[in-house]
Amino acid sequence: MNDLLKIGELSKVSGVSIDTIRFYENKGLIIPTNRSKKGYRYYDSNTSRMLQFIISSKELGFTLNEIKELINIKVNKNGKCSLALDRIKEKELDIDKKILELKKIKDALNKVSKKCGSSIDGSKCHFLELLG
């Protein structure tokens, strides 16, 4: 087990906390290569790269379930780019929808802001009245 890392060592090498490593393991995103008789987890050097992949994917907006799908494509489907591209395009569409929703919210807030800005000091706020 000389080439394997204990969870604490993996944490130092990857920059990912032990709790996060355990969380990702519980979610099935990473798997220890081995366990000692005392129950210590041992990971191979690929696990650090996998953790970096997970972190990068999260930064791009992928959910843990989506990341699990991407890992499955990499591991079980020979990393076919066409399959990964499908997931990437889905994420782009999801982001486009969120952008539209946020623009609608911003427009609504802008209207409320203008209305509040034009009210006379001391008058009741129409927006706060709507909130109850």
N, CA, C and O atoms as a GROMACS GRO file, in nm:
protein
  528
    1MET      N    1   0.083  -0.121   0.000
    1MET     CA    2   0.000   0.000   0.000
    1MET      C    3   0.086   0.126   0.000
    1MET      O    4   0.041   0.233   0.040
    2ASN      N    5   0.211   0.113  -0.045
    2ASN     CA    6   0.303   0.226  -0.045
    2ASN      C    7   0.259   0.340  -0.136
    2ASN      O    8   0.279   0.457  -0.103
    3ASP      N    9   0.199   0.307  -0.249
    3ASP     CA   10   0.157   0.410  -0.344
    3ASP      C   11   0.021   0.468  -0.309
    3ASP      O   12  -0.024   0.563  -0.373
    4LEU      N   13  -0.044   0.414  -0.210
    4LEU     CA   14  -0.178   0.459  -0.174
    4LEU      C   15  -0.171   0.566  -0.066
    4LEU      O   16  -0.078   0.570   0.015
    5LEU      N   17  -0.272   0.652  -0.066
    5LEU     CA   18  -0.279   0.763   0.029
    5LEU      C   19  -0.391   0.740   0.129
    5LEU      O   20  -0.500   0.696   0.093
    6LYS      N   21  -0.362   0.770   0.256
    6LYS     CA   22  -0.470   0.772   0.355
    6LYS      C   23  -0.553   0.897   0.329
    6LYS      O   24  -0.510   0.987   0.257
    7ILE      N   25  -0.669   0.902   0.386
    7ILE     CA   26  -0.761   1.012   0.360
    7ILE      C   27  -0.700   1.148   0.396
    7ILE      O   28  -0.722   1.246   0.326
    8GLY      N   29  -0.625   1.154   0.505
    8GLY     CA   30  -0.562   1.279   0.545
    8GLY      C   31  -0.456   1.323   0.444
    8GLY      O   32  -0.444   1.442   0.414
    9GLU      N   33  -0.381   1.227   0.392
    9GLU     CA   34  -0.280   1.257   0.292
    9GLU      C   35  -0.346   1.304   0.162
    9GLU      O   36  -0.300   1.398   0.097
   10LEU      N   37  -0.454   1.237   0.125
   10LEU     CA   38  -0.529   1.276   0.006
   10LEU      C   39  -0.582   1.418   0.021
   10LEU      O   40  -0.581   1.496  -0.074
   11SER      N   41  -0.628   1.451   0.140
   11SER     CA   42  -0.678   1.585   0.168
   11SER      C   43  -0.568   1.689   0.145
   11SER      O   44  -0.592   1.792   0.083
   12LYS      N   45  -0.450   1.661   0.196
   12LYS     CA   46  -0.338   1.755   0.179
   12LYS      C   47  -0.298   1.768   0.033
   12LYS      O   48  -0.275   1.879  -0.015
   13VAL      N   49  -0.290   1.658  -0.037
   13VAL     CA   50  -0.247   1.658  -0.178
   13VAL      C   51  -0.349   1.730  -0.266
   13VAL      O   52  -0.312   1.805  -0.357
   14SER      N   53  -0.476   1.705  -0.240
   14SER     CA   54  -0.582   1.758  -0.327
   14SER      C   55  -0.632   1.895  -0.286
   14SER      O   56  -0.690   1.968  -0.367
   15GLY      N   57  -0.611   1.932  -0.158
   15GLY     CA   58  -0.665   2.058  -0.109
   15GLY      C   59  -0.813   2.050  -0.074
   15GLY      O   60  -0.878   2.152  -0.054
   16VAL      N   61  -0.866   1.928  -0.068
   16VAL     CA   62  -1.007   1.905  -0.037
   16VAL      C   63  -1.015   1.852   0.106
   16VAL      O   64  -0.938   1.764   0.144
   17SER      N   65  -1.108   1.903   0.184
   17SER     CA   66  -1.117   1.863   0.324
   17SER      C   67  -1.155   1.716   0.338
   17SER      O   68  -1.215   1.657   0.249
   18ILE      N   69  -1.118   1.659   0.451
   18ILE     CA   70  -1.150   1.519   0.480
   18ILE      C   71  -1.302   1.499   0.479
   18ILE      O   72  -1.351   1.400   0.426
   19ASP      N   73  -1.375   1.593   0.538
   19ASP     CA   74  -1.522   1.581   0.539
   19ASP      C   75  -1.579   1.580   0.398
   19ASP      O   76  -1.673   1.506   0.369
   20THR      N   77  -1.523   1.663   0.310
   20THR     CA   78  -1.570   1.668   0.171
   20THR      C   79  -1.537   1.537   0.100
   20THR      O   80  -1.618   1.487   0.023
   21ILE      N   81  -1.419   1.484   0.124
   21ILE     CA   82  -1.382   1.355   0.065
   21ILE      C   83  -1.480   1.247   0.109
   21ILE      O   84  -1.527   1.168   0.027
   22ARG      N   85  -1.511   1.243   0.236
   22ARG     CA   86  -1.607   1.144   0.288
   22ARG      C   87  -1.745   1.166   0.226
   22ARG      O   88  -1.814   1.070   0.192
   23PHE      N   89  -1.785   1.293   0.212
   23PHE     CA   90  -1.914   1.326   0.151
   23PHE      C   91  -1.920   1.273   0.008
   23PHE      O   92  -2.018   1.209  -0.030
   24TYR      N   93  -1.816   1.300  -0.071
   24TYR     CA   94  -1.812   1.253  -0.209
   24TYR      C   95  -1.809   1.100  -0.215
   24TYR      O   96  -1.866   1.040  -0.306
   25GLU      N   97  -1.744   1.040  -0.119
   25GLU     CA   98  -1.743   0.893  -0.114
   25GLU      C   99  -1.884   0.840  -0.084
   25GLU      O  100  -1.929   0.745  -0.148
   26ASN      N  101  -1.952   0.903   0.011
   26ASN     CA  102  -2.090   0.862   0.043
   26ASN      C  103  -2.184   0.880  -0.075
   26ASN      O  104  -2.281   0.804  -0.089
   27LYS      N  105  -2.157   0.979  -0.160
   27LYS     CA  106  -2.240   1.004  -0.278
   27LYS      C  107  -2.200   0.914  -0.396
   27LYS      O  108  -2.264   0.917  -0.500
   28GLY      N  109  -2.094   0.835  -0.378
   28GLY     CA  110  -2.051   0.744  -0.483
   28GLY      C  111  -1.968   0.808  -0.592
   28GLY      O  112  -1.950   0.750  -0.699
   29LEU      N  113  -1.915   0.927  -0.566
   29LEU     CA  114  -1.835   0.996  -0.666
   29LEU      C  115  -1.690   0.947  -0.667
   29LEU      O  116  -1.624   0.945  -0.771
   30ILE      N  117  -1.641   0.909  -0.551
   30ILE     CA  118  -1.508   0.850  -0.541
   30ILE      C  119  -1.519   0.723  -0.457
   30ILE      O  120  -1.610   0.707  -0.376
   31ILE      N  121  -1.424   0.634  -0.479
   31ILE     CA  122  -1.425   0.506  -0.408
   31ILE      C  123  -1.284   0.479  -0.359
   31ILE      O  124  -1.188   0.489  -0.436
   32PRO      N  125  -1.269   0.444  -0.231
   32PRO     CA  126  -1.135   0.408  -0.184
   32PRO      C  127  -1.084   0.285  -0.260
   32PRO      O  128  -1.160   0.194  -0.292
   33THR      N  129  -0.956   0.286  -0.288
   33THR     CA  130  -0.896   0.173  -0.358
   33THR      C  131  -0.889   0.052  -0.267
   33THR      O  132  -0.900  -0.063  -0.311
   34ASN      N  133  -0.871   0.079  -0.138
   34ASN     CA  134  -0.852  -0.029  -0.042
   34ASN      C  135  -0.888   0.021   0.097
   34ASN      O  136  -0.897   0.142   0.121
   35ARG      N  137  -0.908  -0.074   0.188
   35ARG     CA  138  -0.927  -0.042   0.330
   35ARG      C  139  -0.838  -0.134   0.410
   35ARG      O  140  -0.821  -0.252   0.378
   36SER      N  141  -0.781  -0.079   0.516
   36SER     CA  142  -0.697  -0.162   0.603
   36SER      C  143  -0.787  -0.242   0.696
   36SER      O  144  -0.908  -0.221   0.702
   37LYS      N  145  -0.726  -0.333   0.768
   37LYS     CA  146  -0.801  -0.414   0.865
   37LYS      C  147  -0.864  -0.327   0.972
   37LYS      O  148  -0.967  -0.361   1.029
   38LYS      N  149  -0.799  -0.214   1.000
   38LYS     CA  150  -0.851  -0.120   1.100
   38LYS      C  151  -0.955  -0.025   1.042
   38LYS      O  152  -1.010   0.058   1.114
   39GLY      N  153  -0.982  -0.036   0.912
   39GLY     CA  154  -1.085   0.046   0.850
   39GLY      C  155  -1.035   0.175   0.785
   39GLY      O  156  -1.115   0.254   0.737
   40TYR      N  157  -0.903   0.196   0.784
   40TYR     CA  158  -0.850   0.316   0.719
   40TYR      C  159  -0.875   0.309   0.569
   40TYR      O  160  -0.858   0.204   0.506
   41ARG      N  161  -0.916   0.422   0.514
   41ARG     CA  162  -0.938   0.430   0.370
   41ARG      C  163  -0.804   0.459   0.302
   41ARG      O  164  -0.724   0.539   0.351
   42TYR      N  165  -0.781   0.393   0.188
   42TYR     CA  166  -0.663   0.420   0.107
   42TYR      C  167  -0.708   0.451  -0.035
   42TYR      O  168  -0.792   0.382  -0.092
   43TYR      N  169  -0.649   0.557  -0.090
   43TYR     CA  170  -0.687   0.603  -0.224
   43TYR      C  171  -0.564   0.603  -0.314
   43TYR      O  172  -0.452   0.624  -0.268
   44ASP      N  173  -0.587   0.578  -0.444
   44ASP     CA  174  -0.475   0.585  -0.538
   44ASP      C  175  -0.458   0.728  -0.589
   44ASP      O  176  -0.539   0.815  -0.558
   45SER      N  177  -0.354   0.751  -0.666
   45SER     CA  178  -0.323   0.886  -0.713
   45SER      C  179  -0.430   0.942  -0.807
   45SER      O  180  -0.442   1.064  -0.820
   46ASN      N  181  -0.507   0.857  -0.871
   46ASN     CA  182  -0.614   0.905  -0.960
   46ASN      C  183  -0.726   0.975  -0.882
   46ASN      O  184  -0.797   1.059  -0.938
   47THR      N  185  -0.741   0.941  -0.756
   47THR     CA  186  -0.848   1.000  -0.677
   47THR      C  187  -0.830   1.150  -0.662
   47THR      O  188  -0.928   1.225  -0.662
   48SER      N  189  -0.706   1.195  -0.649
   48SER     CA  190  -0.680   1.339  -0.638
   48SER      C  191  -0.724   1.409  -0.766
   48SER      O  192  -0.783   1.517  -0.760
   49ARG      N  193  -0.697   1.349  -0.882
   49ARG     CA  194  -0.742   1.408  -1.009
   49ARG      C  195  -0.895   1.406  -1.018
   49ARG      O  196  -0.956   1.499  -1.070
   50MET      N  197  -0.954   1.299  -0.967
   50MET     CA  198  -1.100   1.290  -0.969
   50MET      C  199  -1.162   1.400  -0.881
   50MET      O  200  -1.263   1.460  -0.918
   51LEU      N  201  -1.101   1.425  -0.766
   51LEU     CA  202  -1.150   1.533  -0.679
   51LEU      C  203  -1.140   1.668  -0.750
   51LEU      O  204  -1.231   1.749  -0.739
   52GLN      N  205  -1.032   1.691  -0.821
   52GLN     CA  206  -1.016   1.817  -0.894
   52GLN      C  207  -1.122   1.827  -1.004
   52GLN      O  208  -1.175   1.935  -1.030
   53PHE      N  209  -1.152   1.714  -1.069
   53PHE     CA  210  -1.257   1.711  -1.171
   53PHE      C  211  -1.392   1.748  -1.109
   53PHE      O  212  -1.468   1.827  -1.165
   54ILE      N  213  -1.421   1.691  -0.993
   54ILE     CA  214  -1.548   1.719  -0.924
   54ILE      C  215  -1.557   1.868  -0.889
   54ILE      O  216  -1.659   1.932  -0.913
   55ILE      N  217  -1.450   1.922  -0.832
   55ILE     CA  218  -1.449   2.063  -0.794
   55ILE      C  219  -1.468   2.153  -0.917
   55ILE      O  220  -1.548   2.246  -0.914
   56SER      N  221  -1.394   2.123  -1.023
   56SER     CA  222  -1.406   2.203  -1.147
   56SER      C  223  -1.546   2.194  -1.205
   56SER      O  224  -1.601   2.295  -1.250
   57SER      N  225  -1.604   2.075  -1.204
   57SER     CA  226  -1.739   2.056  -1.257
   57SER      C  227  -1.842   2.133  -1.176
   57SER      O  228  -1.935   2.191  -1.231
   58LYS      N  229  -1.825   2.134  -1.043
   58LYS     CA  230  -1.916   2.211  -0.958
   58LYS      C  231  -1.906   2.359  -0.990
   58LYS      O  232  -2.007   2.430  -0.992
   59GLU      N  233  -1.782   2.407  -1.015
   59GLU     CA  234  -1.763   2.548  -1.048
   59GLU      C  235  -1.831   2.584  -1.179
   59GLU      O  236  -1.870   2.699  -1.200
   60LEU      N  237  -1.846   2.486  -1.268
   60LEU     CA  238  -1.915   2.508  -1.395
   60LEU      C  239  -2.067   2.494  -1.382
   60LEU      O  240  -2.139   2.509  -1.480
   61GLY      N  241  -2.114   2.466  -1.260
   61GLY     CA  242  -2.257   2.462  -1.236
   61GLY      C  243  -2.320   2.324  -1.240
   61GLY      O  244  -2.442   2.311  -1.228
   62PHE      N  245  -2.239   2.220  -1.257
   62PHE     CA  246  -2.294   2.085  -1.260
   62PHE      C  247  -2.332   2.041  -1.118
   62PHE      O  248  -2.260   2.069  -1.022
   63THR      N  249  -2.444   1.972  -1.107
   63THR     CA  250  -2.487   1.916  -0.980
   63THR      C  251  -2.407   1.788  -0.953
   63THR      O  252  -2.341   1.736  -1.043
   64LEU      N  253  -2.414   1.737  -0.831
   64LEU     CA  254  -2.343   1.613  -0.800
   64LEU      C  255  -2.395   1.496  -0.882
   64LEU      O  256  -2.317   1.410  -0.923
   65ASN      N  257  -2.526   1.493  -0.907
   65ASN     CA  258  -2.581   1.386  -0.992
   65ASN      C  259  -2.529   1.396  -1.135
   65ASN      O  260  -2.497   1.295  -1.198
   66GLU      N  261  -2.520   1.518  -1.185
   66GLU     CA  262  -2.468   1.538  -1.320
   66GLU      C  263  -2.319   1.500  -1.326
   66GLU      O  264  -2.272   1.442  -1.424
   67ILE      N  265  -2.247   1.534  -1.221
   67ILE     CA  266  -2.104   1.498  -1.215
   67ILE      C  267  -2.089   1.347  -1.212
   67ILE      O  268  -1.998   1.291  -1.274
   68LYS      N  269  -2.178   1.281  -1.139
   68LYS     CA  270  -2.174   1.134  -1.135
   68LYS      C  271  -2.195   1.077  -1.275
   68LYS      O  272  -2.129   0.980  -1.312
   69GLU      N  273  -2.285   1.137  -1.352
   69GLU     CA  274  -2.307   1.093  -1.490
   69GLU      C  275  -2.181   1.114  -1.574
   69GLU      O  276  -2.144   1.027  -1.653
   70LEU      N  277  -2.116   1.228  -1.557
   70LEU     CA  278  -1.993   1.256  -1.632
   70LEU      C  279  -1.883   1.156  -1.596
   70LEU      O  280  -1.808   1.110  -1.682
   71ILE      N  281  -1.873   1.125  -1.467
   71ILE     CA  282  -1.774   1.025  -1.423
   71ILE      C  283  -1.807   0.890  -1.485
   71ILE      O  284  -1.717   0.818  -1.529
   72ASN      N  285  -1.935   0.856  -1.489
   72ASN     CA  286  -1.977   0.730  -1.550
   72ASN      C  287  -1.938   0.725  -1.697
   72ASN      O  288  -1.893   0.622  -1.747
   73ILE      N  289  -1.955   0.836  -1.767
   73ILE     CA  290  -1.916   0.843  -1.908
   73ILE      C  291  -1.765   0.820  -1.921
   73ILE      O  292  -1.720   0.748  -2.010
   74LYS      N  293  -1.689   0.882  -1.832
   74LYS     CA  294  -1.543   0.869  -1.837
   74LYS      C  295  -1.499   0.726  -1.807
   74LYS      O  296  -1.414   0.671  -1.877
   75VAL      N  297  -1.556   0.667  -1.703
   75VAL     CA  298  -1.510   0.537  -1.656
   75VAL      C  299  -1.571   0.421  -1.734
   75VAL      O  300  -1.499   0.330  -1.776
   76ASN      N  301  -1.701   0.423  -1.754
   76ASN     CA  302  -1.771   0.307  -1.810
   76ASN      C  303  -1.802   0.316  -1.959
   76ASN      O  304  -1.838   0.216  -2.021
   77LYS      N  305  -1.787   0.434  -2.016
   77LYS     CA  306  -1.824   0.450  -2.158
   77LYS      C  307  -1.708   0.506  -2.238
   77LYS      O  308  -1.726   0.575  -2.339
   78ASN      N  309  -1.587   0.475  -2.192
   78ASN     CA  310  -1.464   0.512  -2.262
   78ASN      C  311  -1.449   0.662  -2.285
   78ASN      O  312  -1.379   0.704  -2.378
   79GLY      N  313  -1.512   0.742  -2.203
   79GLY     CA  314  -1.497   0.887  -2.213
   79GLY      C  315  -1.542   0.945  -2.345
   79GLY      O  316  -1.481   1.040  -2.395
   80LYS      N  317  -1.648   0.890  -2.403
   80LYS     CA  318  -1.695   0.936  -2.534
   80LYS      C  319  -1.735   1.083  -2.527
   80LYS      O  320  -1.820   1.124  -2.447
   81CYS      N  321  -1.672   1.159  -2.614
   81CYS     CA  322  -1.694   1.304  -2.615
   81CYS      C  323  -1.840   1.337  -2.650
   81CYS      O  324  -1.896   1.433  -2.598
   82SER      N  325  -1.899   1.259  -2.738
   82SER     CA  326  -2.037   1.288  -2.778
   82SER      C  327  -2.132   1.279  -2.659
   82SER      O  328  -2.226   1.357  -2.648
   83LEU      N  329  -2.108   1.184  -2.570
   83LEU     CA  330  -2.193   1.170  -2.452
   83LEU      C  331  -2.171   1.286  -2.355
   83LEU      O  332  -2.266   1.339  -2.297
   84ALA      N  333  -2.045   1.324  -2.338
   84ALA     CA  334  -2.015   1.438  -2.251
   84ALA      C  335  -2.073   1.566  -2.310
   84ALA      O  336  -2.126   1.651  -2.238
   85LEU      N  337  -2.064   1.580  -2.442
   85LEU     CA  338  -2.116   1.699  -2.509
   85LEU      C  339  -2.266   1.713  -2.487
   85LEU      O  340  -2.316   1.824  -2.469
   86ASP      N  341  -2.338   1.603  -2.488
   86ASP     CA  342  -2.482   1.607  -2.460
   86ASP      C  343  -2.507   1.668  -2.323
   86ASP      O  344  -2.596   1.752  -2.307
   87ARG      N  345  -2.430   1.627  -2.223
   87ARG     CA  346  -2.448   1.680  -2.087
   87ARG      C  347  -2.410   1.827  -2.080
   87ARG      O  348  -2.474   1.905  -2.010
   88ILE      N  349  -2.305   1.864  -2.153
   88ILE     CA  350  -2.261   2.004  -2.155
   88ILE      C  351  -2.369   2.092  -2.218
   88ILE      O  352  -2.399   2.199  -2.167
   89LYS      N  353  -2.426   2.046  -2.330
   89LYS     CA  354  -2.531   2.123  -2.397
   89LYS      C  355  -2.654   2.136  -2.308
   89LYS      O  356  -2.718   2.242  -2.304
   90GLU      N  357  -2.689   2.029  -2.236
   90GLU     CA  358  -2.800   2.035  -2.141
   90GLU      C  359  -2.774   2.142  -2.035
   90GLU      O  360  -2.865   2.217  -1.998
   91LYS      N  361  -2.651   2.148  -1.986
   91LYS     CA  362  -2.616   2.246  -1.884
   91LYS      C  363  -2.623   2.387  -1.941
   91LYS      O  364  -2.668   2.479  -1.873
   92GLU      N  365  -2.579   2.405  -2.066
   92GLU     CA  366  -2.589   2.536  -2.130
   92GLU      C  367  -2.735   2.581  -2.139
   92GLU      O  368  -2.766   2.697  -2.111
   93LEU      N  369  -2.824   2.491  -2.178
   93LEU     CA  370  -2.967   2.524  -2.187
   93LEU      C  371  -3.022   2.560  -2.049
   93LEU      O  372  -3.100   2.654  -2.036
   94ASP      N  373  -2.982   2.485  -1.948
   94ASP     CA  374  -3.025   2.510  -1.811
   94ASP      C  375  -2.980   2.649  -1.767
   94ASP      O  376  -3.056   2.723  -1.704
   95ILE      N  377  -2.858   2.684  -1.799
   95ILE     CA  378  -2.805   2.816  -1.762
   95ILE      C  379  -2.879   2.926  -1.838
   95ILE      O  380  -2.910   3.030  -1.780
   96ASP      N  381  -2.908   2.903  -1.966
   96ASP     CA  382  -2.985   3.002  -2.044
   96ASP      C  383  -3.121   3.027  -1.980
   96ASP      O  384  -3.167   3.141  -1.972
   97LYS      N  385  -3.188   2.920  -1.934
   97LYS     CA  386  -3.317   2.935  -1.867
   97LYS      C  387  -3.303   3.017  -1.739
   97LYS      O  388  -3.384   3.105  -1.711
   98LYS      N  389  -3.199   2.988  -1.662
   98LYS     CA  390  -3.177   3.062  -1.537
   98LYS      C  391  -3.149   3.209  -1.564
   98LYS      O  392  -3.195   3.296  -1.490
   99ILE      N  393  -3.074   3.236  -1.670
   99ILE     CA  394  -3.045   3.375  -1.706
   99ILE      C  395  -3.175   3.448  -1.739
   99ILE      O  396  -3.195   3.562  -1.695
  100LEU      N  397  -3.263   3.385  -1.816
  100LEU     CA  398  -3.392   3.447  -1.848
  100LEU      C  399  -3.475   3.473  -1.723
  100LEU      O  400  -3.535   3.579  -1.707
  101GLU      N  401  -3.477   3.374  -1.632
  101GLU     CA  402  -3.552   3.391  -1.507
  101GLU      C  403  -3.493   3.505  -1.425
  101GLU      O  404  -3.568   3.585  -1.369
  102LEU      N  405  -3.362   3.514  -1.417
  102LEU     CA  406  -3.298   3.621  -1.341
  102LEU      C  407  -3.324   3.757  -1.405
  102LEU      O  408  -3.341   3.856  -1.334
  103LYS      N  409  -3.327   3.764  -1.537
  103LYS     CA  410  -3.359   3.890  -1.605
  103LYS      C  411  -3.500   3.935  -1.572
  103LYS      O  412  -3.525   4.054  -1.551
  104LYS      N  413  -3.594   3.840  -1.568
  104LYS     CA  414  -3.732   3.874  -1.532
  104LYS      C  415  -3.739   3.928  -1.390
  104LYS      O  416  -3.808   4.026  -1.363
  105ILE      N  417  -3.667   3.864  -1.300
  105ILE     CA  418  -3.664   3.909  -1.161
  105ILE      C  419  -3.603   4.048  -1.153
  105ILE      O  420  -3.655   4.135  -1.082
  106LYS      N  421  -3.494   4.069  -1.225
  106LYS     CA  422  -3.428   4.200  -1.224
  106LYS      C  423  -3.520   4.308  -1.279
  106LYS      O  424  -3.526   4.418  -1.223
  107ASP      N  425  -3.592   4.279  -1.386
  107ASP     CA  426  -3.686   4.375  -1.443
  107ASP      C  427  -3.796   4.410  -1.342
  107ASP      O  428  -3.832   4.527  -1.327
  108ALA      N  429  -3.848   4.309  -1.274
  108ALA     CA  430  -3.952   4.333  -1.174
  108ALA      C  431  -3.898   4.418  -1.059
  108ALA      O  432  -3.965   4.510  -1.013
  109LEU      N  433  -3.777   4.387  -1.014
  109LEU     CA  434  -3.718   4.466  -0.906
  109LEU      C  435  -3.689   4.609  -0.951
  109LEU      O  436  -3.702   4.703  -0.873
  110ASN      N  437  -3.651   4.625  -1.076
  110ASN     CA  438  -3.626   4.758  -1.130
  110ASN      C  439  -3.753   4.842  -1.128
  110ASN      O  440  -3.750   4.960  -1.094
  111LYS      N  441  -3.867   4.781  -1.166
  111LYS     CA  442  -3.995   4.852  -1.164
  111LYS      C  443  -4.031   4.894  -1.021
  111LYS      O  444  -4.074   5.006  -0.997
  112VAL      N  445  -4.012   4.801  -0.927
  112VAL     CA  446  -4.042   4.831  -0.786
  112VAL      C  447  -3.950   4.942  -0.736
  112VAL      O  448  -3.993   5.033  -0.666
  113SER      N  449  -3.824   4.932  -0.773
  113SER     CA  450  -3.726   5.032  -0.731
  113SER      C  451  -3.763   5.170  -0.781
  113SER      O  452  -3.754   5.268  -0.706
  114LYS      N  453  -3.805   5.181  -0.906
  114LYS     CA  454  -3.847   5.310  -0.962
  114LYS      C  455  -3.968   5.365  -0.889
  114LYS      O  456  -3.977   5.484  -0.860
  115LYS      N  457  -4.063   5.275  -0.860
  115LYS     CA  458  -4.184   5.318  -0.792
  115LYS      C  459  -4.151   5.367  -0.651
  115LYS      O  460  -4.202   5.470  -0.606
  116CYS      N  461  -4.064   5.292  -0.582
  116CYS     CA  462  -4.025   5.333  -0.446
  116CYS      C  463  -3.944   5.463  -0.450
  116CYS      O  464  -3.957   5.548  -0.362
  117GLY      N  465  -3.861   5.477  -0.554
  117GLY     CA  466  -3.779   5.597  -0.567
  117GLY      C  467  -3.860   5.722  -0.594
  117GLY      O  468  -3.817   5.833  -0.561
  118SER      N  469  -3.976   5.705  -0.654
  118SER     CA  470  -4.059   5.822  -0.687
  118SER      C  471  -4.160   5.855  -0.577
  118SER      O  472  -4.231   5.955  -0.587
  119SER      N  473  -4.167   5.772  -0.474
  119SER     CA  474  -4.264   5.800  -0.367
  119SER      C  475  -4.212   5.913  -0.278
  119SER      O  476  -4.092   5.938  -0.270
  120ILE      N  477  -4.304   5.977  -0.213
  120ILE     CA  478  -4.273   6.088  -0.124
  120ILE      C  479  -4.222   6.030   0.008
  120ILE      O  480  -4.276   5.932   0.060
  121ASP      N  481  -4.117   6.094   0.062
  121ASP     CA  482  -4.064   6.048   0.191
  121ASP      C  483  -4.175   6.043   0.295
  121ASP      O  484  -4.259   6.133   0.304
  122GLY      N  485  -4.173   5.937   0.372
  122GLY     CA  486  -4.273   5.922   0.476
  122GLY      C  487  -4.395   5.844   0.433
  122GLY      O  488  -4.475   5.803   0.517
  123SER      N  489  -4.412   5.824   0.302
  123SER     CA  490  -4.528   5.748   0.257
  123SER      C  491  -4.501   5.598   0.272
  123SER      O  492  -4.386   5.554   0.272
  124LYS      N  493  -4.608   5.523   0.285
  124LYS     CA  494  -4.592   5.378   0.299
  124LYS      C  495  -4.539   5.318   0.170
  124LYS      O  496  -4.574   5.361   0.060
  125CYS      N  497  -4.453   5.220   0.187
  125CYS     CA  498  -4.392   5.153   0.072
  125CYS      C  499  -4.491   5.053   0.012
  125CYS      O  500  -4.536   4.960   0.078
  126HIS      N  501  -4.523   5.075  -0.114
  126HIS     CA  502  -4.617   4.986  -0.186
  126HIS      C  503  -4.562   4.842  -0.188
  126HIS      O  504  -4.637   4.746  -0.169
  127PHE      N  505  -4.436   4.828  -0.212
  127PHE     CA  506  -4.374   4.695  -0.220
  127PHE      C  507  -4.387   4.622  -0.087
  127PHE      O  508  -4.424   4.505  -0.084
  128LEU      N  509  -4.357   4.690   0.022
  128LEU     CA  510  -4.367   4.625   0.154
  128LEU      C  511  -4.511   4.590   0.188
  128LEU      O  512  -4.537   4.491   0.257
  129GLU      N  513  -4.603   4.671   0.139
  129GLU     CA  514  -4.745   4.642   0.161
  129GLU      C  515  -4.785   4.512   0.089
  129GLU      O  516  -4.864   4.434   0.141
  130LEU      N  517  -4.729   4.491  -0.032
  130LEU     CA  518  -4.758   4.369  -0.107
  130LEU      C  519  -4.707   4.245  -0.035
  130LEU      O  520  -4.767   4.138  -0.042
  131LEU      N  521  -4.595   4.261   0.036
  131LEU     CA  522  -4.538   4.148   0.108
  131LEU      C  523  -4.618   4.111   0.232
  131LEU      O  524  -4.599   4.003   0.289
  132GLY      N  525  -4.705   4.199   0.273
  132GLY     CA  526  -4.792   4.169   0.386
  132GLY      C  527  -4.743   4.236   0.507
  132GLY      O  528  -4.803   4.223   0.614
   0.00000   0.00000   0.00000
